[in-house]
Amino acid sequence: MEQSIPSTKAGARYNGVPFLTLRRREALVSWLFVSPTAIGFLIFFVGPLVAVIFYATTEWNLLSQRSTFVGLENFRDALTRNADFWHVMRNSAIFALGLVPLNMALALALAVALSKPRKGVIFFRTVFFAPVITSAVAWAIVWKFLLQGEAGGVNMMLASFGIDGPNWLREPNWAMASVIVTRVIKMVGLNMILYIAALQAIPRDYDAAARLEGASEWQIFKYVTWPLVAPTTLVIMILTTIGSFKVFDHIYLMTGGGPENGTLVLAFYIYQQAFEFFEIGYAAALAMVMFVIVLALTIVQVLMRGRGAA
């Protein structure tokens, strides 16, 4: 009985290499795992970024719904023609220069005090970290009432000591300082936890060896502790600086950019141009400026960490 010989195509189907090889299956599974993050990145980051770049090159009024391509005119307007932009950048720099050193110094002091196990340390860590997870809206509203004029809780407390406090949020010289301090109090707990983690990672043998050599507590901190927490300090400094340029909720709820535009920072100025003056194109250009600032700070962080590792 004659047996049929399979054709070349049939032989290739049964004897050839299968399409889903082990390597291809592993690659497919890997892509399936990362696809939610990749899709989210494309939709929620790349997509809006491309849209903002496009809007920044147009003159688009939200009310009239008219869009005209103007190229780099919005950027020229901000950088060379609009004096308010540089006033806003000055306010943003003042806010950052006031917030970052105060936040970092207070966070490090709290971390040094609360990093070692002692009675009540868990309670105080919780107290200082609680504002971080407190609603920013509730926090700002409460402090707005506390910092009112004569009826505010802060001034009532000062009056009991015979001190006549200012109207904190209505005087230009005090409004910025008030917003900075309240922001520091709210966010210092996060940096405190980062510093505590860095301090607890330092081997205790280093402190013991320094004490055997006769070093004081200040010398141990200066020559042992501080250099070892320097990488954490760099990360905290960059992240806090970036966060200071993006602050919006405190300004919006406590001062509204006032008084006399004394607390008008970049994030709130972008919101104002887009949703109060309806200049979407100009607001998009300002958003690109803020993006470049944040990107530059991130690159500085990466370069400085690279040098530190080297």
C-alpha positions as CSV (number, residue, x, y, z in Angstrom):
1,M,0.0,0.0,0.0
2,E,1.5,3.2,-1.1
3,Q,1.9,6.0,1.6
4,S,1.4,9.6,0.6
5,I,4.4,11.8,1.0
6,P,3.6,15.1,2.7
7,S,4.3,18.2,0.6
8,T,7.1,20.6,1.3
9,K,4.7,23.2,2.8
10,A,3.1,20.6,5.1
11,G,6.6,19.5,6.2
12,A,7.5,23.0,7.0
13,R,4.4,23.4,9.0
14,Y,5.1,20.4,11.2
15,N,8.9,20.3,11.2
16,G,9.8,24.0,11.2
17,V,10.4,26.2,14.2
18,P,7.2,27.4,15.8
19,F,6.3,31.1,15.7
20,L,6.0,31.5,19.4
21,T,9.4,30.4,20.6
22,L,10.4,30.6,24.2
23,R,12.2,33.9,23.7
24,R,9.2,35.4,21.9
25,R,6.8,34.2,24.6
26,E,9.0,35.8,27.3
27,A,9.2,39.0,25.3
28,L,5.4,39.0,24.8
29,V,4.8,38.4,28.5
30,S,7.2,41.2,29.4
31,W,5.5,43.7,27.1
32,L,2.1,42.7,28.5
33,F,3.4,43.5,32.0
34,V,4.8,46.9,31.1
35,S,2.0,47.8,28.7
36,P,-0.3,49.5,31.4
37,T,2.5,51.7,32.4
38,A,3.6,52.4,28.9
39,I,0.1,53.2,27.7
40,G,-0.5,55.5,30.7
41,F,2.8,57.2,30.0
42,L,1.8,57.9,26.4
43,I,-1.7,59.0,27.3
44,F,-1.1,61.1,30.4
45,F,2.4,62.4,29.8
46,V,3.5,62.3,26.2
47,G,0.1,63.2,24.8
48,P,-0.5,66.3,27.1
49,L,3.2,67.4,26.5
50,V,2.7,67.4,22.7
51,A,-0.6,69.2,23.1
52,V,1.0,71.9,25.3
53,I,3.8,72.4,22.8
54,F,1.3,72.8,20.1
55,Y,-0.9,75.2,22.1
56,A,2.2,77.2,23.0
57,T,2.8,78.1,19.4
58,T,-0.8,79.4,18.9
59,E,-2.8,82.4,20.1
60,W,-5.9,80.6,21.3
61,N,-8.6,82.4,23.3
62,L,-10.8,80.0,25.2
63,L,-13.9,82.3,24.9
64,S,-13.8,83.0,21.2
65,Q,-12.4,79.6,20.4
66,R,-10.2,81.2,17.7
67,S,-6.7,79.7,17.2
68,T,-4.0,81.4,15.2
69,F,-0.5,80.0,14.7
70,V,2.1,82.5,16.1
71,G,5.2,80.4,16.4
72,L,7.5,81.6,19.2
73,E,5.6,84.8,19.8
74,N,4.2,83.7,23.2
75,F,7.7,83.0,24.4
76,R,9.0,86.3,23.2
77,D,6.1,88.0,24.9
78,A,6.9,86.4,28.2
79,L,10.6,86.8,28.1
80,T,11.0,90.3,26.6
81,R,7.8,92.2,26.7
82,N,5.7,91.2,29.7
83,A,7.1,92.7,32.9
84,D,4.7,90.6,35.0
85,F,6.6,87.4,33.9
86,W,9.8,88.5,35.5
87,H,8.0,89.7,38.6
88,V,6.4,86.2,38.9
89,M,9.8,84.5,38.4
90,R,11.3,86.7,41.1
91,N,8.4,85.7,43.5
92,S,9.0,82.0,42.6
93,A,12.7,82.3,43.3
94,I,12.0,84.1,46.6
95,F,9.6,81.3,47.5
96,A,12.1,78.6,46.7
97,L,15.0,80.3,48.4
98,G,12.9,80.7,51.5
99,L,11.2,77.3,51.6
100,V,14.1,75.0,50.6
101,P,16.7,75.9,53.2
102,L,14.1,76.2,56.0
103,N,12.5,72.9,55.1
104,M,15.8,71.0,54.9
105,A,17.3,72.5,58.1
106,L,14.1,71.8,60.1
107,A,13.8,68.3,58.6
108,L,17.4,67.4,59.5
109,A,17.1,68.8,63.0
110,L,13.9,66.7,63.6
111,A,15.5,63.6,62.1
112,V,18.6,63.9,64.3
113,A,16.4,64.3,67.4
114,L,14.0,61.4,66.4
115,S,16.3,58.9,64.7
116,K,17.4,57.1,67.8
117,P,15.0,54.9,69.8
118,R,13.8,56.7,72.9
119,K,10.6,57.2,74.8
120,G,7.9,58.9,72.9
121,V,9.8,59.0,69.5
122,I,7.0,57.2,67.6
123,F,4.4,59.7,68.9
124,F,6.5,62.7,67.8
125,R,7.3,61.2,64.4
126,T,3.6,60.8,63.9
127,V,2.8,64.3,65.0
128,F,5.4,65.8,62.5
129,F,4.4,63.6,59.7
130,A,0.6,64.0,60.1
131,P,0.5,67.3,58.1
132,V,1.9,65.6,55.1
133,I,-1.2,63.4,54.7
134,T,-3.6,66.1,55.7
135,S,-5.7,67.6,53.0
136,A,-3.9,70.6,51.5
137,V,-7.2,72.4,51.1
138,A,-8.1,71.9,54.7
139,W,-4.6,72.9,55.8
140,A,-4.6,76.1,53.8
141,I,-8.1,77.1,54.9
142,V,-7.3,76.6,58.6
143,W,-4.1,78.6,58.4
144,K,-5.9,81.3,56.5
145,F,-8.3,81.8,59.5
146,L,-5.4,81.5,62.0
147,L,-3.4,84.2,60.2
148,Q,-6.2,86.8,60.0
149,G,-5.8,90.2,61.5
150,E,-7.0,90.9,65.0
151,A,-9.4,87.9,64.9
152,G,-6.8,85.4,63.9
153,G,-5.6,82.8,66.4
154,V,-1.9,83.7,65.9
155,N,-2.4,87.4,66.6
156,M,-4.7,86.6,69.6
157,M,-1.9,84.5,71.0
158,L,0.7,87.2,70.4
159,A,-1.7,89.8,72.0
160,S,-1.6,87.8,75.2
161,F,2.1,88.5,75.4
162,G,1.6,92.2,74.5
163,I,2.7,91.8,70.9
164,D,0.7,93.5,68.1
165,G,0.8,91.1,65.2
166,P,0.4,92.2,61.6
167,N,-2.3,91.2,59.2
168,W,-0.2,88.3,57.9
169,L,-1.9,87.6,54.6
170,R,-2.8,91.2,53.7
171,E,0.6,92.9,54.0
172,P,3.1,92.3,51.1
173,N,6.1,92.0,53.4
174,W,4.4,89.3,55.5
175,A,2.3,87.4,53.0
176,M,5.1,85.6,51.3
177,A,6.8,84.6,54.6
178,S,3.4,83.3,55.9
179,V,2.9,81.1,52.9
180,I,6.4,79.8,53.1
181,V,6.2,78.9,56.8
182,T,2.9,77.2,56.5
183,R,4.1,75.2,53.5
184,V,7.3,74.2,55.4
185,I,5.2,73.0,58.4
186,K,3.0,70.9,56.1
187,M,5.8,69.2,54.1
188,V,8.7,69.0,56.5
189,G,7.6,65.6,57.8
190,L,8.2,63.9,54.5
191,N,11.9,65.1,54.4
192,M,12.2,64.2,58.0
193,I,11.3,60.6,57.2
194,L,13.9,60.5,54.4
195,Y,16.6,61.9,56.7
196,I,15.7,59.4,59.4
197,A,16.0,56.5,56.9
198,A,19.5,57.9,55.9
199,L,20.6,58.3,59.5
200,Q,19.5,54.8,60.5
201,A,21.4,53.4,57.5
202,I,24.7,54.7,58.9
203,P,26.6,51.9,60.8
204,R,26.8,52.5,64.5
205,D,30.4,51.5,64.4
206,Y,31.4,54.8,62.9
207,D,30.0,56.8,65.8
208,A,31.6,54.4,68.3
209,A,35.0,54.7,66.6
210,A,34.7,58.5,66.6
211,R,33.8,58.6,70.3
212,L,36.8,56.4,71.1
213,E,39.0,59.0,69.3
214,G,37.6,61.7,71.6
215,A,35.3,63.4,69.1
216,S,32.5,65.6,70.4
217,E,28.9,65.2,69.2
218,W,29.3,68.2,66.9
219,Q,32.5,66.7,65.4
220,I,30.7,63.4,64.9
221,F,27.9,65.1,63.1
222,K,30.2,67.3,61.0
223,Y,32.8,64.8,59.9
224,V,30.8,61.5,60.0
225,T,27.1,61.9,59.8
226,W,26.8,64.9,57.4
227,P,29.1,63.4,54.7
228,L,27.2,60.1,54.8
229,V,23.8,61.7,54.4
230,A,25.0,64.0,51.6
231,P,23.4,61.9,48.8
232,T,20.0,62.0,50.6
233,T,20.5,65.8,51.1
234,L,21.0,66.3,47.4
235,V,17.9,64.3,46.5
236,I,15.8,66.2,49.1
237,M,17.2,69.6,47.9
238,I,16.3,68.9,44.3
239,L,12.8,67.4,45.0
240,T,12.0,70.2,47.4
241,T,13.1,72.9,44.9
242,I,11.1,71.3,42.1
243,G,8.0,71.1,44.4
244,S,8.5,74.8,45.4
245,F,8.2,75.8,41.7
246,K,5.0,73.8,41.3
247,V,3.1,75.1,44.4
248,F,-0.4,76.2,43.6
249,D,-2.9,75.2,46.3
250,H,-1.5,77.3,49.1
251,I,-1.2,80.4,47.0
252,Y,-4.7,79.9,45.5
253,L,-6.4,79.3,48.9
254,M,-4.5,81.6,51.2
255,T,-3.6,84.7,49.2
256,G,-4.8,84.4,45.6
257,G,-1.5,85.8,44.5
258,G,-1.9,89.0,46.5
259,P,-1.5,91.3,48.1
260,E,-0.3,93.5,45.3
261,N,0.8,90.3,43.4
262,G,3.3,89.8,46.2
263,T,2.8,86.0,46.3
264,L,2.0,85.5,42.5
265,V,4.2,82.5,41.7
266,L,4.6,80.7,38.4
267,A,2.1,77.9,38.9
268,F,-0.6,80.2,40.0
269,Y,0.2,82.7,37.2
270,I,-0.2,79.9,34.6
271,Y,-3.6,79.1,36.1
272,Q,-4.6,82.8,36.1
273,Q,-3.7,83.2,32.4
274,A,-5.5,80.1,31.3
275,F,-8.7,80.1,33.4
276,E,-9.2,83.7,34.4
277,F,-7.9,85.5,31.3
278,F,-8.6,82.6,29.0
279,E,-5.2,83.0,27.1
280,I,-4.5,79.3,26.6
281,G,-1.6,79.8,24.2
282,Y,0.2,82.1,26.5
283,A,-0.5,79.9,29.5
284,A,0.9,76.9,27.5
285,A,4.1,78.8,26.8
286,L,4.5,79.6,30.5
287,A,3.9,75.9,31.3
288,M,6.7,75.0,28.9
289,V,9.0,77.5,30.7
290,M,8.2,75.7,34.0
291,F,8.7,72.3,32.4
292,V,12.2,73.4,31.2
293,I,13.0,74.7,34.7
294,V,11.9,71.4,36.3
295,L,13.8,69.4,33.7
296,A,16.9,71.4,34.2
297,L,16.8,70.8,38.0
298,T,16.2,67.1,37.4
299,I,19.3,66.9,35.1
300,V,21.4,68.7,37.7
301,Q,20.3,66.1,40.2
302,V,21.3,63.2,38.0
303,L,24.7,64.8,37.1
304,M,25.5,65.6,40.8
305,R,24.5,62.1,41.9
306,G,26.6,60.7,39.1
307,R,29.6,62.7,40.3
308,G,29.0,61.7,43.9
309,A,28.9,58.0,42.9
310,A,32.1,58.4,40.9
